[in-house]
Structure formats: C-alpha cells, structure tokens
C-alpha cells in the first residue's frame, strides 16, 4: 500500500536518494535545484509514501507546448501556460512494479484538467519512451533551435514527448 501526498521540505533527502539511485550521473540535479522546484510549484510536487517512507516523487509545472526545460533549469511561470510539464518522475527500486509512477502522473493530469491545460509534455531519458507511450505520450520532434539546445543539455539521449489532454 502507498499513498500520494504533497511533497514537503522534509522529503528532500528521500527525493535526492531516489534520484541518485534512478538516474545516470549526467542528469542528477543538485539539492538547490530540487528545493527551488518545490518552492516554485509546490502544488505540483508530489510524493508516494509507503510503510518504509517516501518511495517515489514527481515534479511538474505549468509551461507552454514546445518549451523544454534544460537540465538544472529553473521552472518559469508562464501566464499563457497551455501545458503541464512533467519534469522529473522517479520511483525507488524497492517500489518498482507497483503502479506508483503512473498513479503520480494520473494525479497530476487531473490537476491539469482542472487548470484547463491542453497538453502535457516531458523529456524522456534512459530509454523510458515505452513507459511514457503507454501513458499516452508521443515523441514531438518539432522544436525550435533554442529548445533543441535545451533538450541537448541532458547530455544523454533524450526525447521530448507530448500528450494532448483533449483527445
């Protein structure tokens, strides 16, 4: 069993530990970046917690379709937001296979619907495109040069993916 809840400052050490076990060294983001993300959009930062503590997390924010957040980039609010950008989803190895990642995504997509956002987007890394495809996301390769540069900031193969929320 697990429950989803809003991320709190006290969860940051667990989030950092899950990030470290989940991602290649090239894409790890430091504690200051993680804290900034929580402070900027706390209403879209969620954790899953089970009997052993925090076992997954998701950071998201409101953005624009076609705008890619670079690695270590700030979450910038956009008054013309049309997109829920899922920046970082990770599940601890001990909690893998329990449907926690998709549950966190569904939870945030419900919030996007309430905010009347038209799209959701993300950057898929570490061969996760199959996971995201199963959740309705498709590769979106039409990026302008600055956004393609932001995608390249990940230094490992990365794919910008989009889901139309009004299909």
C-alpha positions in Angstrom: 0.0 0.0 0.0 1.1 3.6 -0.6 -0.5 7.0 -0.5 0.1 10.1 -2.6 0.6 13.4 -0.8 2.0 16.9 -1.4 5.8 17.0 -1.2 7.2 18.7 1.9 10.6 20.2 2.7 11.3 17.2 5.0 11.0 14.9 1.9 14.0 16.4 0.1 16.6 13.9 1.5 14.5 11.0 0.3 13.9 12.6 -3.1 17.6 13.1 -3.5 18.3 9.4 -2.6 15.7 8.2 -5.1 17.0 10.5 -7.8 20.6 9.2 -7.2 19.5 5.5 -7.5 17.3 6.2 -10.5 19.3 8.4 -12.9 22.7 8.4 -14.6 25.2 10.8 -13.1 25.0 13.1 -16.1 21.4 14.0 -15.3 21.4 14.3 -11.5 20.2 17.7 -10.3 21.6 19.1 -7.1 19.7 19.9 -3.9 19.4 23.6 -4.5 17.7 22.9 -7.8 15.3 20.4 -6.2 14.5 22.9 -3.4 13.8 25.6 -6.0 11.4 23.4 -7.9 9.4 22.6 -4.7 9.3 26.3 -3.8 8.2 27.4 -7.3 5.4 25.0 -7.8 4.6 23.2 -4.5 1.1 22.4 -5.7 2.5 20.2 -8.5 5.2 18.4 -6.4 4.0 15.1 -5.1 5.4 12.0 -3.4 4.2 8.5 -2.8 4.8 7.1 0.6 4.6 3.6 1.8 5.3 1.9 5.2 9.1 2.5 4.6 8.7 6.2 3.8 8.9 8.2 0.5 9.2 5.8 -2.4 8.6 8.0 -5.4 8.2 11.6 -6.5 7.0 13.8 -9.3 7.8 17.5 -10.1 5.7 19.4 -12.6 4.8 22.9 -13.5 2.7 24.9 -16.0 4.5 25.7 -19.2 4.0 26.2 -23.0 3.9 23.4 -25.6 7.3 23.2 -27.3 9.2 24.7 -24.4 11.8 22.3 -23.0 13.3 22.9 -19.5 17.0 22.4 -19.7 18.8 20.2 -17.2 19.1 22.2 -13.9 16.9 24.9 -15.4 14.5 27.0 -13.4 10.8 26.4 -13.6 9.5 29.6 -15.1 5.9 30.5 -14.7 4.0 31.4 -17.9 0.9 33.5 -17.9 0.0 31.9 -21.2 0.5 28.3 -20.0 -1.2 25.6 -22.0 0.9 22.6 -20.9 1.6 20.6 -17.8 5.3 19.9 -18.0 6.3 16.8 -16.0 10.0 17.4 -15.3 11.0 14.6 -13.0 9.4 11.3 -12.1 11.3 8.7 -10.2 10.3 5.5 -8.2 12.6 3.8 -5.7 13.8 0.4 -6.8 12.1 -1.2 -3.8 8.7 0.2 -5.0 9.1 -0.6 -8.7 6.3 -2.5 -10.5 3.5 -1.3 -8.1 2.0 1.2 -10.5 3.2 4.2 -8.4 4.7 6.1 -11.3 1.5 6.0 -13.4 -0.5 6.9 -10.3 1.5 10.0 -9.7 1.2 11.0 -13.4 -2.6 10.5 -13.4 -2.9 12.6 -10.2 -1.0 15.5 -11.9 -3.0 15.1 -15.1 -6.2 15.5 -13.1 -4.8 18.8 -11.8 -4.0 19.8 -15.4 -7.6 19.2 -16.4 -8.8 21.4 -13.5 -6.5 24.1 -14.7 -7.8 23.7 -18.3 -4.4 22.9 -19.8 -4.5 21.5 -23.3 -1.2 19.5 -23.3 1.2 17.6 -21.1 4.9 17.3 -22.0 8.1 15.9 -20.7 11.6 14.9 -21.6 12.1 11.1 -21.6 15.6 9.9 -20.7 17.1 6.5 -20.0 15.0 4.5 -22.6 11.8 5.4 -20.8 9.8 6.3 -24.0 7.9 3.0 -23.8 6.7 3.8 -20.3 5.6 7.3 -21.4 4.0 5.9 -24.6 1.8 3.6 -22.5 0.6 6.7 -20.7 -0.4 8.4 -24.0 2.7 10.5 -24.8 4.2 10.7 -28.3 7.6 11.9 -29.5 7.4 15.5 -30.6 10.4 16.5 -32.8 9.3 19.9 -34.0 11.4 22.1 -31.6 12.9 25.5 -32.5 16.7 25.7 -32.2 16.8 27.2 -28.6 14.5 24.4 -27.4 16.5 21.7 -29.2 19.6 23.2 -27.4 17.7 22.8 -24.1 17.0 19.2 -25.0 20.7 18.6 -25.7 21.6 19.9 -22.2 20.7 16.4 -20.9 23.9 15.1 -22.4 22.4 11.6 -22.8 19.7 10.5 -25.3 16.6 12.5 -24.6 13.2 12.7 -26.3 10.7 15.5 -26.0 7.2 13.9 -25.7 3.7 15.4 -25.7 0.2 14.2 -24.8 -2.9 16.0 -26.0 -5.2 16.2 -23.0 -8.3 16.9 -25.1 -8.4 13.7 -27.2 
